[in-house]
Amino acid sequence: MINKHWRKYLVFTLFCGAIYFPLFLHLDWQPMNNWDESLFAMRAAYMTEEGKYMRDYSYWVEGGMQHRSTKPPFTTWLQVASMKLLGINELALRLPIALCSLGIVFLFLWFSRRALGNIHIGYCAGFVLVTSLGFIKEHAARTGDQDAALAFYMIAGALAFYQYIEATDNRKRLGWLAMFTAATIAAVMTKYAFGLLYFPAFLIYAMYKKQLWRLLKRGSTWLALLVVIAALGSWLWHIEGQLPGFVERAFFHEMADRYNTTYRGHDHPWAHYFIRFWKGDFFMPWLLLLPGPLALLFMKERSPIRDASLLLFLCAAIQLLFVASSGTKTEHYDVVAYAPMALMAGIGLYQGCHAVVQFWKDGVHRPAVFTAAVSICLLLFILPYNRIIERVYKPKMPDRTMSYGYLLRKIQEKKPEYRQFTILAPIYTGQVNYYAGLLNRKKGYNIRISEHPKLVEAGDTIVACESKMIEYLMENYNLKGIETEGKCFLAIVKGRKVVDDTPTAGEE
């Protein structure tokens, strides 16, 4: 007997197959990114190897950068667990982040079915998220950076807060509060105060629902707050005892200074992130679907979709306004905004598809409806998906300063006899620090890092990728090439070039 729910299972299976490729295809194809993935990799790998928090990156590799590690450890613990199972490699670091991104999609399905009464909204929202260039990029869903994981914790907290406000049964309300508290702890233990950026939206939404006073009167609210403070505070107290000055650096240098000043050239106009959504195609064409759910906010009749749209809008808007006002605007500060925006755009996409289906059923202007349906399939499904697949299929880093990983892979495969050499690179090159430490610790290599090409001597075996260092080496040394990758090379120094100072006849 055929299961009466077979269509639902078929749709779910096809949907899972579709979202697999943007999130997991060739996940370990390219080496660790220079910033900031290599830093997260060193933290997780050191904790996997040593069982403790890394003081600074010179503890991972001798002669490495003495840059303090100040990130909280929750998501790193997940990556450590993955490395325990899979080994210290690219897949082990990235898989927990990709799974958190998948978790956002499943949250959309659950919330749409339970709270909005229509799982198709979740399917639309999940498709929007995995075809958004701003989310399927470096620093987000497919690298070991922790912003996509943070987005998972924060949207889980937001959806739990929605359910908490809507709950009428006290037992269910406490359950949603517990979920909200757990999600908040995960967020602040991943990125400190950044994990609280949705909280102003929660307060405004509680006022809109006329429940703020009730919320503040409940003892469970304050207990949840104390649990969050205790979780973060106990870890900070522990780590401050081990590493004096840690808290000051984390909160004043890493957070306050970055918000008030421009850090390492990340200076952009106030509207930087909003411009990227439009001109940078980071959230196109889905940005065009946001007017649909936003229009619901101006309707008098309340509905779960209207209320959810308001909460999602507040979360995304407040977070984006906060990072837009920051003195430092890095490439990944907007990542957590994609989850609420994707769910809103999913509502808009469902509205459009539902309208087309209804017009077709009514038999009105079917040629025009057919044309609209084909256009929707092409512009909103096929083209965005194809663009993402092109991005994730055997991705290649274009930046030559991040090509050390490619060359080191090639050396291991084709020149395994060369196990002792010096990498000439700026000391703050995260990719170099990670791979040098990994090969030294796990594969018996003896790799040194130096940023001084003038100290090179005859007989040294060197790796170089930086343009200025390569130019200096070519001008001053005779080199014997061994292996290349792009403009990077492994070579043996034969000796210094002899400068001919003999005067010409005309100079005598």
C-alpha positions as CSV (number, residue, x, y, z in Angstrom):
1,M,0.0,0.0,0.0
2,I,1.4,3.4,-1.0
3,N,1.9,5.8,1.9
4,K,-0.6,8.7,1.6
5,H,2.2,11.1,2.6
6,W,4.5,10.0,-0.2
7,R,4.3,13.4,-2.0
8,K,5.5,15.2,1.2
9,Y,8.4,12.8,1.6
10,L,9.3,13.2,-2.1
11,V,9.3,17.0,-1.9
12,F,11.4,16.9,1.3
13,T,13.9,14.5,-0.3
14,L,14.3,16.6,-3.5
15,F,14.7,19.7,-1.4
16,C,17.4,18.1,0.7
17,G,19.2,17.1,-2.5
18,A,19.0,20.6,-3.8
19,I,20.4,22.3,-0.7
20,Y,23.1,19.7,-0.3
21,F,25.2,21.1,-3.1
22,P,25.4,24.8,-2.1
23,L,26.3,23.8,1.5
24,F,28.5,20.7,1.1
25,L,29.8,20.3,-2.4
26,H,33.6,20.3,-2.5
27,L,33.6,21.7,1.1
28,D,37.3,20.8,1.6
29,W,38.5,21.7,-1.9
30,Q,40.3,24.9,-1.2
31,P,42.9,25.5,1.6
32,M,42.2,27.5,4.7
33,N,41.5,31.1,4.0
34,N,44.0,33.6,5.3
35,W,41.6,35.7,7.4
36,D,40.0,34.6,9.6
37,E,39.5,30.9,8.9
38,S,43.2,30.1,9.5
39,L,42.9,31.7,13.0
40,F,39.9,29.6,13.9
41,A,41.7,26.5,12.5
42,M,44.7,27.1,14.8
43,R,42.5,27.6,17.8
44,A,40.5,24.4,17.2
45,A,43.6,22.4,16.2
46,Y,45.6,23.5,19.3
47,M,42.7,22.6,21.6
48,T,42.4,19.3,19.8
49,E,46.1,18.6,20.3
50,E,46.8,20.2,23.7
51,G,43.3,20.1,25.3
52,K,43.4,23.8,26.4
53,Y,42.7,27.3,25.2
54,M,45.5,28.8,23.0
55,R,47.2,31.9,24.5
56,D,48.4,33.2,21.2
57,Y,49.3,31.8,17.8
58,S,53.0,31.3,18.4
59,Y,51.9,28.4,20.6
60,W,50.7,26.6,17.5
61,V,53.9,27.1,15.5
62,E,57.4,28.1,16.6
63,G,58.1,31.6,15.3
64,G,54.4,32.3,14.6
65,M,52.6,35.5,15.1
66,Q,52.2,36.6,18.7
67,H,48.6,37.7,18.3
68,R,46.3,37.1,21.3
69,S,43.4,34.7,20.8
70,T,40.4,36.2,22.6
71,K,37.3,34.5,21.0
72,P,35.0,32.6,23.3
73,P,35.0,28.8,22.8
74,F,31.5,27.4,22.2
75,T,31.6,26.9,18.5
76,T,35.3,26.0,18.7
77,W,34.3,23.1,20.9
78,L,32.1,21.8,18.1
79,Q,35.0,22.1,15.7
80,V,37.3,20.3,18.2
81,A,34.8,17.4,18.4
82,S,34.7,17.3,14.6
83,M,38.6,17.2,14.5
84,K,38.6,14.4,17.0
85,L,36.4,12.3,14.6
86,L,37.8,13.4,11.2
87,G,41.4,14.6,12.0
88,I,42.8,18.1,11.7
89,N,41.9,19.1,8.2
90,E,39.7,21.5,6.2
91,L,36.6,19.3,6.3
92,A,36.7,18.8,10.0
93,L,36.8,22.6,10.6
94,R,34.1,23.5,8.1
95,L,31.6,20.7,8.6
96,P,30.2,22.0,11.9
97,I,29.6,25.4,10.3
98,A,27.9,23.9,7.2
99,L,25.8,21.8,9.5
100,C,24.8,24.9,11.5
101,S,23.8,26.5,8.2
102,L,21.7,23.4,7.4
103,G,20.2,23.8,10.8
104,I,18.9,27.2,9.9
105,V,17.1,25.7,6.9
106,F,15.5,23.0,9.1
107,L,14.5,25.7,11.6
108,F,12.7,27.5,8.7
109,L,10.8,24.3,7.9
110,W,9.9,23.6,11.5
111,F,8.8,27.2,12.2
112,S,6.9,27.6,9.0
113,R,4.9,24.4,9.7
114,R,4.4,25.0,13.4
115,A,4.0,28.7,13.7
116,L,3.0,29.9,10.3
117,G,0.9,26.9,9.3
118,N,2.5,26.3,5.9
119,I,5.7,24.4,5.5
120,H,6.1,25.6,1.9
121,I,7.2,29.0,3.3
122,G,10.1,27.1,4.9
123,Y,11.0,25.5,1.7
124,C,11.1,28.9,-0.1
125,A,13.1,30.5,2.7
126,G,15.6,27.7,2.8
127,F,16.1,27.9,-0.9
128,V,16.6,31.7,-0.6
129,L,19.2,31.3,2.1
130,V,21.4,28.7,0.2
131,T,21.3,30.7,-3.0
132,S,22.3,34.0,-1.4
133,L,25.8,35.0,-2.4
134,G,26.3,36.9,0.8
135,F,25.7,33.7,2.8
136,I,27.4,31.1,0.6
137,K,30.8,32.8,0.7
138,E,34.0,33.2,2.7
139,H,33.5,34.0,6.3
140,A,30.0,32.3,6.2
141,A,28.4,29.0,5.5
142,R,31.3,27.2,3.7
143,T,34.3,28.1,5.7
144,G,35.5,27.5,9.3
145,D,34.7,31.1,10.4
146,Q,32.0,31.1,13.0
147,D,29.6,33.7,11.8
148,A,27.2,31.3,10.1
149,A,27.1,29.2,13.3
150,L,26.3,32.5,15.2
151,A,23.5,33.1,12.7
152,F,22.1,29.7,13.6
153,Y,22.1,30.4,17.3
154,M,20.6,33.9,16.9
155,I,17.8,32.9,14.6
156,A,17.0,29.9,16.8
157,G,16.8,32.4,19.7
158,A,14.5,34.7,17.7
159,L,12.1,32.0,16.7
160,A,12.1,30.6,20.2
161,F,11.3,34.1,21.5
162,Y,8.4,34.3,19.1
163,Q,7.0,31.0,20.4
164,Y,7.6,32.1,24.0
165,I,5.5,35.2,23.4
166,E,2.7,33.3,21.7
167,A,2.6,30.4,24.2
168,T,-0.5,30.4,26.5
169,D,0.4,27.2,28.4
170,N,2.9,27.9,31.2
171,R,4.8,24.6,30.7
172,K,5.2,25.3,27.0
173,R,6.3,28.8,27.8
174,L,9.0,27.6,30.1
175,G,10.2,25.2,27.4
176,W,10.5,28.0,24.8
177,L,12.3,30.1,27.4
178,A,14.8,27.3,28.0
179,M,15.4,27.0,24.3
180,F,15.8,30.8,24.0
181,T,18.3,30.8,26.9
182,A,20.3,27.9,25.4
183,A,20.5,29.7,22.1
184,T,21.6,32.9,23.8
185,I,24.3,31.2,25.7
186,A,25.6,29.6,22.5
187,A,25.6,33.0,20.8
188,V,27.4,35.0,23.5
189,M,29.9,32.1,24.0
190,T,30.7,32.4,20.3
191,K,30.9,36.2,19.8
192,Y,30.2,38.0,23.1
193,A,27.9,41.0,22.9
194,F,27.5,40.5,19.1
195,G,25.3,37.6,20.0
196,L,22.9,39.9,21.8
197,L,22.2,42.3,18.8
198,Y,18.6,40.9,18.3
199,F,17.7,41.8,21.9
200,P,16.4,45.4,21.2
201,A,14.2,43.8,18.5
202,F,12.8,41.4,21.2
203,L,12.0,44.2,23.5
204,I,10.2,46.2,20.8
205,Y,8.3,43.1,19.7
206,A,7.2,42.4,23.3
207,M,5.9,46.0,23.5
208,Y,4.0,45.5,20.2
209,K,2.4,42.4,21.6
210,K,1.7,44.2,24.9
211,Q,3.6,41.6,26.9
212,L,6.7,43.5,27.9
213,W,5.4,44.3,31.4
214,R,4.3,40.6,31.9
215,L,7.7,39.4,30.7
216,L,9.5,41.7,33.1
217,K,7.3,40.6,36.1
218,R,8.0,36.9,35.6
219,G,10.7,35.4,37.8
220,S,11.6,33.0,35.0
221,T,12.7,35.9,32.8
222,W,15.3,37.0,35.4
223,L,16.4,33.5,36.1
224,A,17.1,33.0,32.4
225,L,19.1,36.3,32.4
226,L,21.1,35.1,35.4
227,V,21.9,31.8,33.7
228,V,23.2,33.5,30.6
229,I,25.4,35.9,32.8
230,A,26.6,33.0,34.9
231,A,27.6,30.9,31.8
232,L,29.6,33.7,30.2
233,G,30.9,35.1,33.5
234,S,32.2,31.8,34.8
235,W,34.1,31.2,31.6
236,L,35.6,34.7,31.6
237,W,36.5,34.3,35.3
238,H,38.2,31.0,34.5
239,I,40.2,32.2,31.5
240,E,41.2,35.5,33.2
241,G,42.7,33.5,36.0
242,Q,44.8,31.6,33.4
243,L,45.6,34.5,31.1
244,P,45.6,37.8,33.0
245,G,44.4,40.7,30.9
246,F,42.3,38.5,28.7
247,V,38.9,40.3,29.6
248,E,40.3,43.7,29.0
249,R,41.7,42.8,25.6
250,A,38.6,41.0,24.5
251,F,36.1,43.7,25.5
252,F,38.1,46.9,25.0
253,H,40.5,46.0,22.1
254,E,38.4,43.5,20.2
255,M,35.0,45.0,20.6
256,A,35.0,48.6,21.8
257,D,38.0,49.7,19.7
258,R,36.7,48.0,16.6
259,Y,33.3,49.7,17.0
260,N,34.7,53.2,17.6
261,T,37.7,53.1,15.3
262,T,38.7,51.7,11.9
263,Y,40.7,48.4,12.2
264,R,43.2,47.4,9.6
265,G,41.7,49.4,6.8
266,H,38.2,48.1,7.1
267,D,36.8,51.6,6.4
268,H,33.6,51.8,4.4
269,P,30.7,54.2,4.0
270,W,27.8,53.9,6.4
271,A,25.6,52.3,3.7
272,H,28.3,49.7,2.8
273,Y,26.3,46.6,3.7
274,F,23.0,47.8,2.2
275,I,24.8,48.7,-1.1
276,R,26.3,45.1,-1.2
277,F,22.8,43.6,-1.0
278,W,21.8,45.5,-4.1
279,K,24.9,46.3,-6.3
280,G,27.0,43.5,-5.0
281,D,24.3,40.9,-5.7
282,F,24.8,39.6,-2.2
283,F,21.0,39.3,-1.7
284,M,19.7,39.5,-5.2
285,P,17.2,38.8,-6.6
286,W,15.7,38.1,-3.1
287,L,15.9,41.7,-2.0
288,L,13.1,42.4,-4.5
289,L,10.7,40.0,-2.6
290,L,10.9,41.8,0.7
291,P,8.2,44.4,-0.1
292,G,5.6,41.5,0.0
293,P,6.0,40.6,3.7
294,L,6.8,44.2,4.6
295,A,3.4,45.2,3.2
296,L,1.8,42.9,5.7
297,L,3.0,45.2,8.5
298,F,0.6,47.9,7.4
299,M,-2.4,45.7,7.4
300,K,-4.8,46.0,10.4
301,E,-5.6,42.3,10.6
302,R,-3.0,40.5,12.7
303,S,-1.8,37.0,11.6
304,P,1.1,34.8,12.5
305,I,2.8,35.7,9.2
306,R,2.4,39.4,9.9
307,D,3.8,39.1,13.4
308,A,6.7,36.9,12.4
309,S,7.5,39.3,9.6
310,L,7.6,42.2,12.1
311,L,10.0,40.3,14.4
312,L,12.2,39.2,11.6
313,F,12.4,42.8,10.1
314,L,13.3,44.2,13.5
315,C,16.1,41.6,14.0
316,A,17.6,42.2,10.6
317,A,17.2,46.0,10.7
318,I,18.6,46.6,14.1
319,Q,21.6,44.3,13.6
320,L,22.4,46.0,10.2
321,L,22.0,49.5,11.6
322,F,24.4,48.6,14.5
323,V,27.2,47.2,12.2
324,A,26.6,50.1,9.7
325,S,27.4,52.5,12.5
326,S,30.6,50.7,13.4
327,G,34.0,52.3,12.6
328,T,35.2,48.9,11.4
329,K,33.2,47.2,8.7
330,T,34.5,43.8,7.9
331,E,33.2,41.4,5.2
332,H,31.3,39.2,7.6
333,Y,29.6,41.6,10.1
334,D,26.3,41.2,8.1
335,V,26.2,37.4,7.9
336,V,23.7,37.0,10.8
337,A,21.3,39.3,9.0
338,Y,20.8,36.8,6.2
339,A,18.7,34.3,8.2
340,P,15.9,36.7,9.1
341,M,16.0,38.3,5.7
342,A,15.9,34.9,4.0
343,L,12.8,33.9,6.0
344,M,11.1,37.2,5.1
345,A,12.0,36.7,1.4
346,G,10.7,33.2,1.6
347,I,7.4,34.6,2.7
348,G,7.5,36.9,-0.3
349,L,8.5,34.0,-2.7
350,Y,5.6,31.9,-1.4
351,Q,3.2,34.8,-1.9
352,G,4.3,35.1,-5.5
353,C,4.1,31.4,-6.3
354,H,0.8,31.0,-4.5
355,A,-0.7,33.9,-6.5
356,V,0.4,32.3,-9.8
357,V,-1.1,29.0,-8.8
358,Q,-4.4,30.6,-7.8
359,F,-4.6,32.5,-11.1
360,W,-4.0,29.3,-13.0
361,K,-6.7,27.4,-11.0
362,D,-9.1,30.2,-11.7
363,G,-8.5,29.9,-15.4
364,V,-7.9,33.6,-15.9
365,H,-5.4,34.8,-18.5
366,R,-3.7,31.4,-18.6
367,P,-1.1,32.4,-21.3
368,A,0.0,35.3,-19.1
369,V,0.0,33.1,-16.0
370,F,2.1,30.5,-17.8
371,T,4.6,33.2,-18.9
372,A,4.8,34.4,-15.3
373,A,5.4,30.9,-14.0
374,V,8.2,30.3,-16.5
375,S,9.8,33.6,-15.7
376,I,9.6,32.8,-11.9
377,C,11.2,29.4,-12.5
378,L,14.0,31.0,-14.6
379,L,14.7,34.1,-12.7
380,L,14.1,33.0,-9.1
381,F,15.0,29.3,-9.2
382,I,17.3,28.2,-12.0
383,L,19.5,31.3,-12.4
384,P,20.3,31.8,-8.7
385,Y,20.9,28.1,-8.1
386,N,23.2,27.8,-11.1
387,R,25.1,30.9,-10.0
388,I,25.7,29.3,-6.6
389,I,26.8,25.9,-8.1
390,E,29.3,27.7,-10.3
391,R,30.7,29.3,-7.1
392,V,31.0,26.2,-5.1
393,Y,32.2,23.7,-7.7
394,K,35.9,23.2,-7.2
395,P,36.4,26.7,-5.9
396,K,39.7,28.4,-6.4
397,M,41.2,31.3,-4.4
398,P,42.1,34.1,-6.8
399,D,44.3,35.9,-4.3
400,R,48.0,35.0,-4.7
401,T,48.7,35.9,-1.1
402,M,46.5,32.9,-0.1
403,S,48.2,30.4,-2.4
404,Y,50.6,29.0,0.2
405,G,48.1,26.2,1.0
406,Y,47.9,25.1,-2.7
407,L,51.7,25.0,-3.0
408,L,52.1,23.1,0.3
409,R,49.5,20.5,-0.8
410,K,51.5,20.1,-4.0
411,I,54.8,19.7,-2.2
412,Q,53.3,17.0,0.0
413,E,52.0,15.1,-3.0
414,K,54.8,15.5,-5.6
415,K,57.9,16.4,-3.6
416,P,57.5,14.5,-0.3
417,E,61.3,14.4,0.1
418,Y,61.4,18.1,0.8
419,R,60.4,18.3,4.5
420,Q,62.7,21.1,5.7
421,F,62.4,24.6,4.3
422,T,61.7,28.2,5.2
423,I,58.5,30.0,4.2
424,L,59.2,33.7,3.4
425,A,56.0,35.6,4.3
426,P,54.8,38.4,6.5
427,I,54.5,36.9,10.0
428,Y,50.8,37.8,10.2
429,T,49.9,35.5,7.3
430,G,47.4,33.2,9.0
431,Q,47.5,30.5,6.3
432,V,51.2,30.2,6.6
433,N,51.1,29.9,10.4
434,Y,48.4,27.2,10.2
435,Y,49.9,25.0,7.6
436,A,53.5,25.3,8.9
437,G,52.3,24.3,12.4
438,L,50.1,21.4,11.1
439,L,52.9,19.9,9.0
440,N,55.5,20.3,11.8
441,R,53.2,18.8,14.4
442,K,51.5,16.0,12.5
443,K,53.7,15.0,9.5
444,G,57.3,15.4,10.7
445,Y,58.2,18.5,8.7
446,N,60.7,21.2,9.9
447,I,59.2,24.4,8.5
448,R,60.4,27.9,9.6
449,I,58.6,31.2,9.0
450,S,60.6,34.3,8.2
451,E,59.7,37.7,6.9
452,H,63.3,38.6,6.1
453,P,64.5,37.5,2.6
454,K,67.8,39.3,3.2
455,L,68.7,36.5,5.7
456,V,68.5,33.8,3.1
457,E,71.8,31.9,2.6
458,A,73.2,29.5,0.0
459,G,71.8,26.0,0.4
460,D,68.5,27.1,2.0
461,T,65.3,25.7,0.6
462,I,62.6,28.4,0.5
463,V,58.9,29.0,-0.3
464,A,57.8,32.4,-1.6
465,C,54.5,33.9,-2.8
466,E,54.7,37.6,-1.9
467,S,55.5,39.8,-4.9
468,K,58.0,42.0,-3.1
469,M,59.9,39.1,-1.6
470,I,60.0,37.3,-5.0
471,E,61.3,40.4,-6.7
472,Y,64.1,40.8,-4.1
473,L,65.0,37.1,-4.4
474,M,65.2,37.3,-8.2
475,E,67.4,40.3,-8.1
476,N,69.8,39.1,-5.5
477,Y,70.0,35.2,-5.6
478,N,70.4,32.4,-8.0
479,L,67.6,30.0,-7.4
480,K,66.9,26.4,-8.5
481,G,63.2,25.9,-8.9
482,I,61.7,22.7,-7.5
483,E,57.9,23.2,-7.6
484,T,55.5,25.9,-8.5
485,E,51.8,26.8,-8.0
486,G,50.8,30.0,-9.9
487,K,53.5,32.5,-9.0
488,C,54.4,30.7,-5.8
489,F,57.4,28.4,-5.8
490,L,59.6,26.1,-3.8
491,A,63.3,26.6,-4.6
492,I,66.9,26.0,-3.5
493,V,69.1,29.0,-3.0
494,K,72.3,28.4,-5.0
495,G,74.0,31.6,-3.9
496,R,74.0,35.3,-4.2
497,K,74.2,36.9,-7.7
498,V,77.6,38.4,-8.4
499,V,77.3,42.0,-9.3
500,D,79.8,43.0,-12.0
501,D,81.4,46.3,-10.9
502,T,84.0,46.4,-13.6
503,P,83.8,49.8,-15.3
504,T,83.1,50.0,-19.0
505,A,85.5,51.7,-21.4
506,G,83.4,54.8,-21.4
507,E,83.5,55.1,-17.6
508,E,87.3,54.8,-17.2
